[in-house]
Amino acid sequence: DPLARLRDAAARREAAGLRRTLRPRSAGPGGPVDLASNDYLGLAGDPRLVEAAVAAARTWGTGATGSRLVTGTTELHAELDRRLARFTGSAAGLVFSSGFLANLGAVTALAGPGTLVVSDQVNHASIVDACRLSRARVEIVPHRDVAAVERALAERDEDDAVVVTDAVFSVDGDLAPLAALHRAARAHGALLVVDEAHALGVVGEG
């Protein structure tokens, strides 16, 4: 039975208490207190954004009709790209449909065979998967250990290197030592990629 191993694995997960199930929530207030949401700023229910989403759906429909590279980039997407770039003080912006996809896109675009990627051991799963998909050599360094990052960069054989880290680590809330990581990357001719998913609009000025 080719499905037997999958049933066995499911049974082991169940026995270990690792089986997760979907728990639909109702609309509006009155439900349980949500301590797992990524809606840190409470914007999902902001009446201004709800009305803007309704207006956008009436104008553009309920979907982008394709990937951004093919037919899915509307004028609204381009305006959002520009506004986010302005908000973050960046030269340009590009919106992905999820943070997971953003990490996959960024890391695989900047790293590949012949590149070293230095990744914090507590980085988000999307960064871990991006490192694997990049086909670069990946060195996992101890959590928030700038000295280990510097050693990895100094001892590498590859010409190119990328250091990748969360800004705020999603499980424990630790802050990455970004200034020190930036200095290390600059000193060793490496790029620094920072996942701001849990920091943007929450930590620091603005």
Residue frames as a rotation matrix with the C-alpha (Angstrom) as fourth column:
ASP 1
0.582 0.813 0.000 0.00
0.813 -0.582 0.000 0.00
0.000 0.000 -1.000 0.00
PRO 2
-0.245 -0.765 0.595 1.79
0.727 -0.551 -0.410 3.18
0.641 0.332 0.692 -1.17
LEU 3
0.180 0.382 0.907 -0.22
-0.258 -0.871 0.418 5.27
0.949 -0.309 -0.058 1.32
ALA 4
0.649 0.117 -0.752 0.72
0.569 0.583 0.581 3.16
0.506 -0.804 0.312 4.34
ARG 5
-0.370 -0.876 -0.308 3.80
0.890 -0.240 -0.388 5.22
0.266 -0.418 0.869 5.18
LEU 6
-0.627 0.199 0.753 1.74
-0.093 -0.979 0.182 8.41
0.774 0.044 0.632 5.10
ARG 7
0.528 0.849 -0.024 -0.88
-0.149 0.120 0.982 6.94
0.836 -0.515 0.190 7.43
ASP 8
0.379 -0.474 -0.795 1.89
0.861 0.496 0.115 5.75
0.340 -0.727 0.596 9.76
ALA 9
-0.695 -0.676 0.242 3.49
0.570 -0.725 -0.388 9.19
0.438 -0.131 0.889 9.77
ALA 10
-0.212 0.720 0.661 0.11
-0.336 -0.689 0.642 10.81
0.918 -0.086 0.387 10.49
ALA 11
0.708 0.469 -0.528 -0.48
0.259 0.523 0.812 8.39
0.657 -0.711 0.249 13.38
ARG 12
-0.088 -0.826 -0.557 2.96
0.960 0.078 -0.268 9.20
0.265 -0.558 0.786 14.84
ARG 13
-0.741 -0.134 0.658 2.24
0.106 -0.991 -0.082 12.94
0.663 0.009 0.748 14.61
GLU 14
0.278 0.934 0.223 -1.10
-0.278 -0.144 0.950 12.42
0.919 -0.326 0.220 16.31
ALA 15
0.614 -0.065 -0.787 0.47
0.630 0.641 0.439 10.34
0.476 -0.765 0.434 19.11
ALA 16
-0.418 -0.872 -0.255 3.14
0.886 -0.329 -0.327 12.99
0.201 -0.362 0.910 19.66
GLY 17
0.260 0.614 -0.745 0.54
0.721 -0.637 -0.273 15.75
-0.642 -0.466 -0.609 19.90
LEU 18
-0.640 -0.636 -0.432 1.87
0.159 -0.659 0.735 17.43
-0.752 0.402 0.522 16.75
ARG 19
-0.463 0.538 0.704 -1.25
0.879 0.180 0.441 17.26
0.110 0.824 -0.556 14.59
ARG 20
-0.848 0.178 -0.499 -2.60
-0.042 -0.961 -0.273 20.69
-0.528 -0.211 0.822 13.73
THR 21
-0.282 0.832 0.477 -6.17
0.946 0.325 -0.008 21.36
-0.161 0.449 -0.879 12.68
LEU 22
-0.700 0.139 0.700 -7.94
0.236 -0.880 0.412 24.32
0.674 0.454 0.583 11.10
ARG 23
-0.420 0.564 -0.711 -9.95
0.837 -0.063 -0.544 26.42
-0.352 -0.823 -0.446 13.56
PRO 24
-0.285 0.349 0.893 -12.29
0.652 -0.612 0.447 28.74
0.702 0.710 -0.053 11.66
ARG 25
-0.771 0.062 -0.634 -12.97
0.487 -0.584 -0.649 32.05
-0.411 -0.809 0.420 13.39
SER 26
0.265 0.934 0.239 -16.12
0.948 -0.208 -0.241 34.09
-0.176 0.290 -0.941 13.13
ALA 27
-0.245 -0.288 0.926 -16.31
0.576 -0.812 -0.100 37.65
0.780 0.508 0.365 11.84
GLY 28
0.348 0.430 0.833 -16.38
-0.202 -0.833 0.514 40.66
0.915 -0.347 -0.203 14.15
PRO 29
-0.499 -0.546 0.672 -15.69
-0.726 -0.160 -0.669 41.07
0.473 -0.822 -0.316 17.88
GLY 30
0.405 0.712 0.573 -16.70
-0.914 0.321 0.248 38.70
-0.008 -0.624 0.781 20.63
GLY 31
0.736 -0.198 -0.647 -14.46
-0.057 0.934 -0.351 35.79
0.674 0.296 0.677 19.71
PRO 32
0.695 -0.551 -0.463 -11.43
0.700 0.369 0.611 34.51
-0.166 -0.748 0.642 21.60
VAL 33
0.685 -0.581 -0.439 -8.46
-0.432 -0.810 0.397 36.78
-0.587 -0.082 -0.806 22.21
ASP 34
0.935 -0.332 0.125 -6.10
0.287 0.503 -0.815 36.27
0.208 0.798 0.566 19.27
LEU 35
0.618 -0.784 -0.060 -2.46
-0.373 -0.359 0.856 36.05
-0.693 -0.506 -0.514 20.35
ALA 36
-0.036 -0.631 0.775 -1.24
0.496 0.662 0.562 34.39
-0.867 0.405 0.289 17.14
SER 37
0.832 0.458 0.311 -2.22
0.489 -0.344 -0.801 36.94
-0.260 0.819 -0.511 14.50
ASN 38
-0.342 -0.908 0.244 0.27
0.927 -0.283 0.248 38.76
-0.156 0.311 0.938 12.29
ASP 39
0.219 0.523 0.824 -2.11
0.585 -0.746 0.318 41.74
0.781 0.413 -0.469 12.22
TYR 40
-0.409 -0.536 -0.739 0.02
0.905 -0.135 -0.403 43.58
0.116 -0.833 0.540 14.78
LEU 41
-0.998 -0.037 -0.059 -1.37
0.040 -0.997 -0.064 47.02
-0.056 -0.066 0.996 13.92
GLY 42
-0.361 0.932 0.029 -5.00
0.395 0.181 -0.901 45.93
-0.845 -0.314 -0.434 13.69
LEU 43
-0.673 0.027 -0.740 -5.19
-0.536 -0.706 0.462 47.10
-0.510 0.707 0.489 10.09
ALA 44
-0.957 0.269 0.108 -7.19
0.277 0.734 0.620 44.13
0.087 0.623 -0.777 8.76
GLY 45
-0.127 0.980 -0.152 -10.40
0.992 0.126 -0.018 45.49
0.001 -0.153 -0.988 10.27
ASP 46
-0.680 -0.150 -0.718 -9.67
0.270 -0.961 -0.054 49.21
-0.682 -0.230 0.694 9.92
PRO 47
0.330 0.939 0.098 -12.81
0.455 -0.067 -0.888 50.74
-0.827 0.337 -0.449 8.33
ARG 48
0.356 -0.256 -0.899 -10.71
-0.662 -0.748 -0.050 52.90
-0.659 0.613 -0.436 5.98
LEU 49
-0.718 -0.684 -0.127 -8.93
-0.596 0.510 0.620 49.86
-0.360 0.521 -0.774 4.58
VAL 50
-0.458 0.642 0.616 -12.12
0.463 0.763 -0.451 47.84
-0.759 0.078 -0.646 4.36
GLU 51
0.576 0.716 -0.395 -13.78
0.063 -0.520 -0.852 50.58
-0.815 0.466 -0.345 2.30
ALA 52
0.026 -0.657 -0.753 -10.69
-0.876 -0.377 0.299 50.92
-0.481 0.652 -0.586 0.11
ALA 53
-0.844 -0.320 0.430 -10.69
-0.149 0.911 0.384 47.15
-0.515 0.260 -0.817 -0.49
VAL 54
0.033 0.939 0.343 -14.37
0.512 0.279 -0.813 47.26
-0.859 0.203 -0.471 -1.43
ALA 55
0.609 0.165 -0.776 -13.72
-0.421 -0.762 -0.492 50.10
-0.673 0.626 -0.395 -3.89
ALA 56
-0.417 -0.845 -0.335 -10.74
-0.800 0.166 0.577 48.25
-0.432 0.509 -0.745 -5.37
ALA 57
-0.675 0.224 0.702 -12.79
0.266 0.963 -0.052 45.07
-0.688 0.152 -0.710 -5.82
ARG 58
0.434 0.899 -0.061 -15.53
0.311 -0.213 -0.926 47.03
-0.845 0.384 -0.372 -7.59
THR 59
0.508 -0.308 -0.804 -12.96
-0.711 -0.676 -0.191 48.61
-0.485 0.669 -0.563 -9.93
TRP 60
-0.310 -0.843 -0.439 -10.52
-0.951 0.283 0.127 45.74
0.017 0.456 -0.890 -10.52
GLY 61
0.431 0.477 -0.766 -12.50
-0.426 0.856 0.293 42.62
0.795 0.200 0.572 -9.64
THR 62
0.902 0.069 0.426 -11.56
-0.424 0.324 0.846 39.98
-0.079 -0.944 0.322 -7.08
GLY 63
0.552 -0.758 0.348 -8.20
0.500 0.635 0.589 38.88
-0.667 -0.151 0.730 -8.48
ALA 64
0.031 -0.672 -0.740 -5.15
-0.393 -0.689 0.609 40.09
-0.919 0.272 -0.285 -10.35
THR 65
0.843 0.466 -0.269 -5.81
-0.446 0.324 -0.834 37.62
-0.301 0.823 0.481 -13.24
GLY 66
0.747 -0.631 -0.208 -2.22
0.270 0.574 -0.773 36.41
0.607 0.522 0.599 -13.36
SER 67
0.243 -0.762 -0.600 1.25
0.947 0.052 0.317 36.63
-0.210 -0.645 0.735 -11.89
ARG 68
0.541 -0.051 -0.840 2.70
0.121 -0.983 0.138 40.09
-0.832 -0.176 -0.525 -11.53
LEU 69
-0.497 -0.855 -0.148 5.22
-0.074 -0.128 0.989 39.44
-0.865 0.502 0.001 -14.28
VAL 70
-0.719 0.280 0.636 2.56
0.690 0.402 0.602 38.46
-0.087 0.872 -0.483 -16.82
THR 71
-0.318 0.677 0.664 -0.80
0.338 -0.573 0.747 40.27
0.886 0.462 -0.047 -16.44
GLY 72
0.275 0.555 -0.785 -1.16
0.860 0.223 0.459 40.67
0.430 -0.801 -0.416 -12.70
THR 73
-0.631 -0.498 -0.594 0.42
0.711 -0.677 -0.188 44.08
-0.309 -0.541 0.782 -12.10
THR 74
0.408 0.818 0.406 -2.28
0.874 -0.479 0.087 46.72
0.266 0.319 -0.910 -11.95
GLU 75
0.003 -0.334 0.943 -1.88
0.061 -0.941 -0.333 50.45
0.998 0.059 0.017 -11.44
LEU 76
0.827 0.338 0.450 -2.82
-0.421 -0.158 0.893 49.82
0.373 -0.928 0.012 -7.81
HIS 77
0.774 -0.609 -0.171 0.12
0.627 0.703 0.336 47.44
-0.084 -0.367 0.926 -7.38
ALA 78
-0.009 -0.824 0.567 2.52
0.754 -0.378 -0.538 49.97
0.657 0.422 0.624 -8.89
GLU 79
0.259 0.169 0.951 1.21
-0.324 -0.912 0.251 52.71
0.910 -0.373 -0.181 -6.60
LEU 80
0.990 0.090 0.107 1.58
-0.133 0.367 0.920 50.43
0.043 -0.926 0.376 -3.56
ASP 81
0.442 -0.897 0.016 5.15
0.876 0.427 -0.224 49.59
0.194 0.114 0.974 -4.62
ARG 82
-0.114 -0.491 0.864 5.95
0.342 -0.836 -0.430 53.31
0.933 0.246 0.263 -4.81
ARG 83
0.526 0.404 0.749 4.31
-0.487 -0.579 0.654 54.19
0.697 -0.708 -0.108 -1.50
LEU 84
0.969 -0.207 -0.138 6.02
0.242 0.653 0.718 51.36
-0.058 -0.729 0.682 0.39
ALA 85
0.143 -0.960 0.241 9.38
0.882 0.013 -0.470 52.38
0.448 0.279 0.849 -1.06
ARG 86
-0.025 -0.097 0.995 8.78
-0.078 -0.992 -0.098 55.95
0.997 -0.080 0.017 0.04
PHE 87
0.834 0.440 0.331 7.70
-0.363 -0.014 0.932 54.82
0.415 -0.898 0.148 3.53
THR 88
0.846 -0.528 -0.068 10.83
0.465 0.671 0.578 52.72
-0.259 -0.521 0.813 4.02
GLY 89
0.539 -0.665 -0.517 13.21
-0.513 -0.746 0.425 55.22
-0.668 0.036 -0.743 2.42
SER 90
-0.090 -0.540 0.837 14.04
0.380 0.758 0.530 52.78
-0.920 0.366 0.137 -0.36
ALA 91
-0.781 -0.278 -0.559 14.77
-0.374 -0.508 0.776 53.44
-0.500 0.815 0.292 -4.03
ALA 92
-0.387 0.671 -0.632 12.06
-0.709 0.221 0.670 51.02
0.589 0.707 0.390 -5.14
GLY 93
-0.432 0.315 0.845 9.63
-0.651 0.541 -0.533 48.42
-0.625 -0.780 -0.029 -3.85
LEU 94
-0.534 0.333 -0.778 8.03
-0.564 0.545 0.620 45.23
0.630 0.770 -0.103 -5.10
VAL 95
-0.098 0.614 0.783 5.01
-0.944 0.193 -0.269 43.65
-0.316 -0.765 0.561 -3.42
PHE 96
-0.864 -0.082 -0.497 4.75
-0.227 0.944 0.238 39.86
0.449 0.318 -0.835 -3.21
SER 97
0.088 0.991 -0.099 1.57
-0.348 0.124 0.929 38.02
0.933 -0.047 0.356 -2.27
SER 98
0.958 0.172 -0.228 3.14
0.159 0.342 0.926 36.78
0.237 -0.924 0.300 0.99
GLY 99
0.553 -0.793 0.257 6.23
-0.806 -0.430 0.408 37.25
-0.213 -0.432 -0.876 3.12
PHE 100
0.362 -0.379 0.852 7.14
0.056 0.921 0.386 33.62
-0.931 -0.092 0.354 2.50
LEU 101
0.682 -0.049 0.730 7.28
0.722 0.202 -0.662 34.26
-0.115 0.978 0.173 -1.25
ALA 102
0.909 -0.384 0.163 9.21
-0.343 -0.911 -0.230 37.49
0.237 0.153 -0.959 -0.73
ASN 103
0.344 -0.816 0.464 11.97
-0.630 0.166 0.759 35.60
-0.696 -0.554 -0.457 1.08
LEU 104
0.354 -0.184 0.917 12.04
0.524 0.851 -0.031 32.89
-0.775 0.491 0.398 -1.58
GLY 105
0.864 0.049 0.501 12.28
0.477 -0.395 -0.785 35.53
0.159 0.918 -0.364 -4.30
ALA 106
0.819 -0.552 0.156 14.93
-0.570 -0.815 0.105 37.68
0.070 -0.175 -0.982 -2.61
VAL 107
0.274 -0.774 0.571 17.31
-0.503 0.391 0.771 34.97
-0.819 -0.499 -0.282 -1.45
THR 108
0.316 -0.151 0.937 17.16
0.600 0.796 -0.075 32.86
-0.735 0.586 0.342 -4.61
ALA 109
0.929 0.013 0.369 17.69
0.311 -0.567 -0.763 35.97
0.199 0.823 -0.531 -6.74
LEU 110
0.708 -0.651 0.273 20.73
-0.687 -0.724 0.058 37.12
0.160 -0.228 -0.960 -4.77
ALA 111
-0.147 -0.752 0.642 22.37
-0.764 0.499 0.410 33.76
-0.629 -0.430 -0.648 -4.12
GLY 112
0.849 0.350 -0.396 23.11
-0.523 0.670 -0.528 30.65
0.080 0.655 0.751 -6.16
PRO 113
0.779 -0.627 0.000 25.87
0.627 0.778 0.032 28.16
-0.020 -0.025 0.999 -6.89
GLY 114
-0.111 -0.919 0.377 29.21
0.765 -0.321 -0.558 29.71
0.635 0.226 0.739 -6.03
THR 115
-0.054 0.168 0.984 27.68
-0.430 -0.894 0.129 31.92
0.901 -0.416 0.121 -3.32
LEU 116
-0.773 -0.107 -0.625 27.86
0.511 0.480 -0.713 31.54
0.376 -0.871 -0.317 0.46
VAL 117
0.147 0.819 0.554 24.67
-0.197 -0.525 0.828 32.25
0.969 -0.230 0.084 2.41
VAL 118
-0.883 -0.393 -0.257 25.13
0.208 0.164 -0.964 32.86
0.421 -0.905 -0.063 6.13
SER 119
-0.031 0.989 0.144 21.86
-0.183 -0.147 0.972 32.30
0.983 0.004 0.185 8.01
ASP 120
-0.520 -0.041 0.853 20.91
-0.840 -0.159 -0.519 32.69
0.157 -0.986 0.048 11.68
GLN 121
-0.960 0.060 -0.272 19.84
0.075 0.996 -0.043 29.36
0.268 -0.062 -0.961 13.19
VAL 122
-0.535 0.812 -0.233 16.54
0.460 0.048 -0.887 30.86
-0.709 -0.582 -0.399 14.38
ASN 123
-0.857 0.199 -0.475 15.56
-0.474 -0.665 0.577 32.40
-0.201 0.720 0.665 11.03
HIS 124
0.076 0.994 0.074 11.99
-0.737 0.106 -0.667 31.90
-0.671 -0.004 0.741 9.83
ALA 125
0.050 0.024 0.998 11.12
0.282 0.959 -0.037 28.74
-0.958 0.284 0.041 7.89
SER 126
0.941 0.319 0.115 10.70
0.203 -0.258 -0.945 30.79
-0.272 0.912 -0.308 4.72
ILE 127
0.487 -0.849 -0.206 14.36
-0.868 -0.497 -0.006 31.84
-0.097 0.182 -0.979 4.93
VAL 128
-0.183 -0.519 0.835 15.41
-0.408 0.813 0.416 28.24
-0.895 -0.264 -0.361 5.57
ASP 129
0.436 0.427 0.792 13.51
0.505 0.612 -0.608 27.09
-0.745 0.665 0.051 2.47
ALA 130
0.967 -0.104 -0.231 14.89
-0.239 -0.681 -0.692 30.00
-0.085 0.725 -0.684 0.43
CYS 131
0.110 -0.987 0.117 18.45
-0.868 -0.038 0.496 29.04
-0.485 -0.156 -0.861 1.40
ARG 132
-0.134 -0.115 0.984 17.83
0.092 0.988 0.128 25.45
-0.987 0.107 -0.122 0.28
LEU 133
0.681 0.530 0.505 16.29
0.528 0.122 -0.840 26.52
-0.507 0.839 -0.197 -3.02
SER 134
0.738 -0.424 -0.525 19.10
-0.537 -0.840 -0.075 28.96
-0.409 0.337 -0.848 -3.78
ARG 135
0.897 -0.442 -0.021 21.55
0.380 0.795 -0.473 26.06
0.225 0.416 0.881 -4.35
ALA 136
0.327 -0.803 0.499 24.19
-0.579 -0.587 -0.565 28.16
0.747 -0.104 -0.657 -2.60
ARG 137
-0.360 -0.455 -0.815 26.44
0.532 0.617 -0.580 26.81
0.766 -0.642 0.020 0.13
VAL 138
0.491 0.638 0.593 24.64
-0.220 -0.568 0.793 27.62
0.843 -0.519 -0.139 3.38
GLU 139
-0.621 -0.632 -0.463 26.31
0.380 0.274 -0.884 28.10
0.685 -0.725 0.070 6.74
ILE 140
0.566 0.824 0.020 24.02
0.274 -0.210 0.939 28.23
0.778 -0.526 -0.345 9.77
VAL 141
-0.572 -0.783 0.243 25.44
0.070 -0.341 -0.937 30.36
0.817 -0.520 0.250 12.58
PRO 142
-0.515 0.362 -0.777 24.42
0.857 0.245 -0.454 30.51
0.026 -0.899 -0.436 16.25
HIS 143
0.427 0.882 0.201 21.59
0.856 -0.466 0.226 32.88
0.293 0.076 -0.953 17.09
ARG 144
0.986 0.070 0.155 22.56
0.047 -0.988 0.147 36.59
0.163 -0.138 -0.977 16.98
ASP 145
0.487 -0.873 -0.036 26.29
0.446 0.213 0.869 35.67
-0.751 -0.439 0.493 16.90
VAL 146
0.928 -0.120 -0.352 27.98
-0.332 -0.695 -0.638 38.40
-0.168 0.709 -0.685 14.86
ALA 147
-0.006 -0.992 0.124 31.45
-0.808 0.078 0.584 36.95
-0.589 -0.097 -0.802 15.48
ALA 148
-0.184 0.002 0.983 30.34
0.255 0.966 0.046 33.67
-0.949 0.259 -0.178 13.89
VAL 149
0.852 0.492 0.177 29.00
0.330 -0.244 -0.912 35.59
-0.405 0.836 -0.370 10.89
GLU 150
0.634 -0.683 -0.364 32.33
-0.735 -0.678 -0.009 37.39
-0.240 0.273 -0.932 10.53
ARG 151
-0.273 -0.754 0.598 34.26
-0.458 0.648 0.608 34.10
-0.846 -0.108 -0.522 10.72
ALA 152
0.224 0.441 0.869 32.06
0.525 0.697 -0.489 32.49
-0.821 0.565 -0.076 8.08
LEU 153
0.983 0.161 -0.092 32.54
0.027 -0.614 -0.789 35.45
-0.183 0.773 -0.608 5.76
ALA 154
0.408 -0.903 -0.136 36.30
-0.843 -0.430 0.324 35.70
-0.351 -0.017 -0.936 6.37
GLU 155
-0.380 -0.611 0.695 36.95
-0.397 0.786 0.474 31.98
-0.836 -0.095 -0.541 5.84
ARG 156
0.618 0.731 0.291 34.80
-0.046 0.403 -0.914 31.47
-0.785 0.551 0.283 2.74
ASP 157
-0.486 -0.715 0.502 36.17
0.472 0.268 0.840 30.35
-0.735 0.645 0.207 -0.62
GLU 158
0.189 0.676 0.712 33.30
0.980 -0.077 -0.186 31.91
-0.071 0.733 -0.677 -2.59
ASP 159
-0.773 -0.414 0.481 33.63
0.504 -0.861 0.069 35.37
0.386 0.295 0.874 -4.11
ASP 160
-0.387 0.743 0.546 30.04
-0.409 -0.669 0.620 36.29
0.826 0.016 0.563 -3.27
ALA 161
-0.796 0.169 -0.581 28.22
0.565 0.551 -0.614 36.05
0.216 -0.817 -0.534 0.04
VAL 162
-0.145 0.832 0.535 24.82
-0.252 -0.554 0.793 36.93
0.957 -0.020 0.290 1.47
VAL 163
-0.984 -0.013 -0.175 23.98
0.168 0.217 -0.961 37.31
0.050 -0.976 -0.212 5.15
VAL 164
-0.315 0.942 0.117 20.28
-0.134 -0.166 0.977 36.78
0.940 0.292 0.178 5.87
THR 165
-0.921 0.010 -0.389 18.41
0.384 0.186 -0.905 37.43
0.063 -0.982 -0.175 9.10
ASP 166
0.269 0.963 0.004 15.05
0.835 -0.236 0.497 38.24
0.480 -0.130 -0.868 10.57
ALA 167
-0.340 -0.288 0.895 14.85
-0.160 -0.921 -0.356 41.74
0.927 -0.264 0.267 12.06
VAL 168
-0.196 0.355 0.914 12.53
-0.971 0.062 -0.233 40.52
-0.139 -0.933 0.333 14.82
PHE 169
-0.918 -0.202 -0.343 12.65
-0.267 0.951 0.155 36.76
0.295 0.234 -0.927 15.25
SER 170
-0.275 0.960 -0.055 9.13
-0.536 -0.106 0.837 35.42
0.798 0.260 0.544 14.97
VAL 171
0.161 0.378 -0.912 9.12
0.426 0.807 0.409 32.85
0.890 -0.454 -0.031 17.77
ASP 172
0.021 -0.230 -0.973 10.89
0.998 0.057 0.008 34.59
0.054 -0.971 0.231 20.67
GLY 173
0.889 0.448 0.089 10.75
0.448 -0.894 0.027 38.26
0.092 0.016 -0.996 19.65
ASP 174
0.131 -0.923 -0.362 14.54
0.634 -0.203 0.746 38.77
-0.762 -0.327 0.559 19.81
LEU 175
0.897 0.036 -0.440 15.92
-0.257 -0.768 -0.587 41.70
-0.359 0.640 -0.679 17.84
ALA 176
0.612 -0.726 0.313 18.74
0.777 0.480 -0.406 41.03
0.145 0.492 0.858 15.38
PRO 177
0.212 -0.635 -0.743 21.96
0.382 -0.646 0.661 43.05
-0.900 -0.424 0.105 15.88
LEU 178
0.790 0.269 0.551 21.42
0.582 -0.048 -0.812 44.76
-0.192 0.962 -0.195 12.52
ALA 179
0.857 -0.498 -0.129 24.04
-0.513 -0.849 -0.125 47.51
-0.048 0.173 -0.984 12.83
ALA 180
0.027 -0.883 0.469 26.77
-0.613 0.356 0.705 44.99
-0.790 -0.306 -0.532 13.70
LEU 181
0.198 0.104 0.975 25.64
0.520 0.832 -0.194 42.61
-0.831 0.545 0.111 10.95
HIS 182
0.978 0.171 0.121 25.71
0.196 -0.549 -0.813 45.50
-0.073 0.818 -0.570 8.46
ARG 183
0.507 -0.859 -0.069 29.27
-0.809 -0.502 0.306 46.38
-0.297 -0.099 -0.950 9.47
ALA 184
-0.105 -0.547 0.831 30.36
-0.184 0.832 0.524 42.74
-0.977 -0.098 -0.188 9.15
ALA 185
0.533 0.375 0.758 28.74
0.630 0.423 -0.652 42.35
-0.565 0.825 -0.011 5.73
ARG 186
0.979 -0.177 -0.098 30.30
-0.201 -0.801 -0.563 45.59
0.021 0.571 -0.820 4.45
ALA 187
0.304 -0.934 0.187 33.74
-0.775 -0.129 0.618 44.67
-0.553 -0.333 -0.763 5.79
HIS 188
-0.419 -0.454 0.786 33.68
-0.050 0.876 0.479 41.34
-0.907 0.162 -0.390 3.93
GLY 189
-0.810 0.035 -0.585 32.01
-0.569 -0.286 0.771 42.42
-0.140 0.958 0.251 0.69
ALA 190
-0.824 0.565 0.047 28.75
0.567 0.824 0.025 40.63
-0.025 0.048 -0.999 1.42
LEU 191
-0.443 0.798 0.410 25.10
-0.243 -0.547 0.801 41.55
0.863 0.255 0.436 0.93
LEU 192
-0.966 0.257 0.022 22.78
0.036 0.219 -0.975 41.79
-0.255 -0.941 -0.221 3.94
VAL 193
-0.461 0.886 -0.058 19.15
-0.057 0.035 0.998 40.67
0.886 0.463 0.034 3.51
VAL 194
-0.977 0.168 0.128 16.78
-0.144 -0.091 -0.985 41.54
-0.154 -0.982 0.113 6.35
ASP 195
-0.427 0.897 -0.116 13.29
0.557 0.362 0.747 40.09
0.712 0.255 -0.654 6.76
GLU 196
-0.947 0.079 0.310 11.28
-0.250 -0.788 -0.563 42.90
0.200 -0.611 0.766 8.36
ALA 197
-0.395 0.879 -0.266 8.02
0.212 0.369 0.905 40.92
0.894 0.301 -0.332 8.47
HIS 198
0.309 0.523 -0.794 7.64
0.862 0.199 0.467 41.28
0.402 -0.829 -0.389 12.24
ALA 199
-0.406 -0.558 -0.723 9.23
0.803 -0.596 0.010 44.73
-0.437 -0.577 0.690 12.57
LEU 200
-0.821 0.012 0.571 7.81
0.400 -0.701 0.591 47.03
0.407 0.713 0.571 9.88
GLY 201
-0.122 0.800 0.587 5.51
-0.185 -0.600 0.778 49.59
0.975 -0.013 0.221 11.45
VAL 202
0.794 0.419 -0.440 6.03
0.275 0.398 0.875 48.08
0.542 -0.816 0.201 14.90
VAL 203
0.484 -0.725 -0.491 9.68
0.757 0.065 0.650 48.53
-0.439 -0.686 0.580 15.95
GLY 204
-0.576 -0.816 0.049 11.62
0.757 -0.510 0.408 51.76
-0.308 0.273 0.912 15.53
GLU 205
-0.557 0.316 -0.768 10.69
-0.195 -0.949 -0.249 55.17
-0.807 0.011 0.590 14.23
GLY 206
-0.405 0.498 -0.766 7.69
-0.914 -0.231 0.333 55.06
-0.011 0.836 0.549 11.89
